[in-house]
Amino acid sequence: MANLRKRGLTTAVICSGPFMKLGQAQARVFGVPDLPLLLIPHPLGGVSIEQVQARAEVAVPLFVKLVQERAGA
């Protein structure tokens, strides 16, 4: 993702809670400290497909908005 961001493409990463700090740290390490990260509930493993789908229905519009804001749309 960092390489795509460095090439000027609009990018974002989806992270669940326990991985947010790791995502922020890696974004800094890879030279893209402004990489947008979208926080979603943890965990995804061990939950029903319906629960994952419900989370996606919340996350997708937020993700689209985040990417559009960063792209200047």
Secondary structure by P-SEA (a helix, b strand, c coil): caaaaaacccbbbbbcccaaaaaaaaaaaacccccbbbbbccccccccaaaaaaaaaacaaaaaaaaaaaacc
